[in-house]
Amino acid sequence: MEVRIPVSDKRIETERLVLRPWTEADVDDFYEYASVEGVGEMAGWRHHESRQVSEEILRSFIDEEEVFAIVCRQNNKVIGSFGLHRSWANEVPEYRNLKLKEIGYVLSKEYWGQGLMTEAVSEVIKTSFGEYGLEALTVCHFSANSRSRRVIEKCGFCFVKEEEKYLERLGIAVTEKKYILCRDLYDKKAK
């Protein structure tokens, strides 16, 4: 079941991160990490080749209200994005009646390998099932993206299926692995 969770008035905090709404003042930090080759490509989009591209996408983040800026507490710098989007599971009969969202995330290459995304995903799960009242979260990764796979597995998501997908923006075919985490399973593990 599609639910709307506008992030424009939300804030999620962890020990090292703050997930908050984007502002136009974030464009330089956004361009800095989004222009690095390999960062966007792991999420299905081409790295930004100009500041103008970052400005346009940042404007869509603000207007659509689905994507948080990930801010490093240590230096108050935006180092990534975290979205709550319509899920592939909305079309699957056994999941379509659940209140659910798909998570998607990107992190600056400079911050890879520090456990930051696992920290962010864990807190978003807790907040989504508690404060936001969701019944399930889904997530996907490309088969070549072992970093995302590890985050997904550490956070307790269950593998559902894989599908071949053509990414027009990149002009390549990929295998996408899809996962779900239901609140009842999460609650059992938390006890």
N, C-alpha and C positions, 0 to 999 in steps of 0.2 A: 504494500500500500504506500503510495507516494505521500510523503509528509514534507512540509516546508520548515526548515530551521534557519531563519536568517541569522547570519553571524555578525551583522552590523552592531548588535548590542550585546554580544557575548565575549567572554574572556575566559580562557583556560590557562591555569598556571601549573608548572611543574617545578622541580628543584632548580633546573637550569634554563628553562624556557618559558616564554609567554606566547600563547596563541591569541591574537587579537585581530580586530578588523584592519584592513589595509587603509592607508591614507595616501594621497598623492605625493606626500613628502618621502614616501618609501621608494620612489622610482630608482634612485641611484643604487641602493642596496639590491633591489630586484634585478636591475640590469647587470650588476656586478656578478651575481651567481648564475643568472639565466643566460648570459652570453658565453659561458664556458662550454666548449664542445663536450658532449657526453652527458651533461646533466639533464637537459630536456629530452634528449633522445631516449633515455631510459624510461621516460614517462610517455613517449609517443609524440613529442613535439620537437621541432628543430630549435636549436639554441638561437637566442635572439641576436640578430646581426646588426641591430641598431637600437639606440635608446628610444626611438620612436615606436618600435615594436613593443618594447617594455611598457611604454606609456599607454598604448592602446590596450594591451592585455590587463594592465593594472586597472584601467578604467572599467573594463568588463568585470574584474574581480569585485570592485566597489559596487557597481550597478547590480550585479547578480546576487550579491550577498551570500555566496556559497563557500568562499575560500578565506581562510585565516592567513595572516602573515605569521610566520614563526620567527620570534625574536629571541636572540641569545641574551640572557640576563647579564652575563659578564660584561658585554660591551654595548648592549642596547641596539644591536644591529639586526636587521632582517636577514635571515639566513635560509629561508625556505618558505614553502606554502603548504597548506593543509586544507583539502576540500571535503565537503559533505555534499555529495551529488546524488542524482537519481541512480538507482541501482539496476544492474542487469537482472537481478532476482525479482524485480517488479513484474517481469514477463514469465516467470517460472511458476506453474500452478501450485506447487507445494509451499512457496514462499510469498506469493502475491498478496496474501491477506495480512502479512506482518508489517508493522510500522518499521521501515528500514531505510537506511542510507548507505551509499557506497563511499568509502574513504579513498582519498588519493593524496599523495604527498610527494614533495620534491625537496631536497636538501642541498645546500651549497657543497660542492665537492671538497672544499676546505674543511668541512665539518664531518665528513664521512668517517665511519669506524669508531665513533666515540659513544655509541649507544643513545644518541639524542633522539633518533626517530622512534626507537623502541619506547623511550620515555614519553614522547608525545602521543604515540598511538595508544599506549596503556592508559594515559589520562583521558584521551578522547573517548575510549571505550567506556571507562567508568562514568564520565559525564553524560555520554549518549544514553546509557542504560539507566542512569539515575535521573539527573536533572531534565534531560530531553525526552525521556519516556519511550525511547526506541526499543523494539523487540529483537532487532538483528542489525548487524553491520556486515557489509560485504567489502571485498578488496580484490584487486587483480594485480598480477605482475607478468612481465614478459619472461619467458623461460630462461633467457640469458641473464636476467637481473637477479643474481643470487643474493645481493644485499637486501633487496626488498623481500625476497623469499624468507630470509632469516628473520627479519623483523616480524613478518606475518606469522611465522611459526612460533616465535617466542611469545607472541601476544595471544596465542591460543586459537587462531582461526583454523577451520577445518576445510581441507581441499574438497571441492565439489566437481570440477571438470576443467578440461582445457579445450580451447578452440583456436582454430587458425583465424588470423585477422590480417587484413591488408591496411597498412597505415598510409593513407594518401599523402599526408604531410611529409612523410619521410620516403615514400616510394618503395616500401619494403613490406614483405609478409613476415609475420611473427606468430609464435605460439603464445597465447595468453592463458595463464592459469588463474582460475577463479576460486575464491574462498568465501566462507560465511562464518560468522560467530553469532549464535543466538543467545539472548539474554539468559534463558533458563540454564544453558550449559555454563555460561560465565558465572552465574550465581552459585551453581553447584561447586565449581572449582574454587570460588572465593571463600566458601565455608570451611 
